[in-house]
Amino acid sequence: MFPNDAPTYSIIEQINVMPVHGGPMGLAAALKLLEGRLAPAKPSQIEGWLAELSTLVITRRQDGFSADLTLGVWTERLSQYPADVVRHTLRQWPDIGARVSSLKTSAKYWPAWADISPLLENHSQWRKAAYAILQSETLS
C-alpha cells in the first residue's frame, strides 16, 4: 500500500460529518471542527517544543541576540501550521532521518527550514484543502 521508501506518519485524521437534515448546519459543524484542527499553538508552546528539540540535536553556538532571532523566526513560521502538526514534526525530527531518505541534512542536527516545511505541509495540507472546499460550499 505504501511505497517502501516513503515515510509513514502516526497522525491519523478522520472527520465524520453528519449533516443536520442535509442543511447548512452540517457544513457549519464541519467548518468549526476544521477551524479547531487548523488552530496554531501559542508562541510559548512552540518555544517549548523548540527548546526540547535543541536538547536532542546538535545546534550551532549562538550569542543571545542570534538565539533570540532564531527562536523568533522559527516561532513565527511554525505558527502558520496546526499545533498538533508542529508538535509532532518537531518531536519526531531527531528520529526521522532514518525514515526519510530525501532529507537534505542529517536529523541529528538542527533542521533547515527546507527540511521541516515539507513535513509540516504533508501533515496539514488535507485540512487546508478540506476547509477551503467546505468554505466554498457554504458560499454557494
Secondary structure, 3 states (H helix, E strand, C coil): CCCCCCCCCCCCCCCCCCCHHHCHHHHHHHHHHHHHHHCCCCHHHHHHHHHHHHHHCECCCCCHHHHHHHHHHHHHHHCCCCHHHHHHHHHHHHHHCCCCCCCCCCCCECCCHHHHHHHHHHHHHHHHHHHHHHHHHHHC
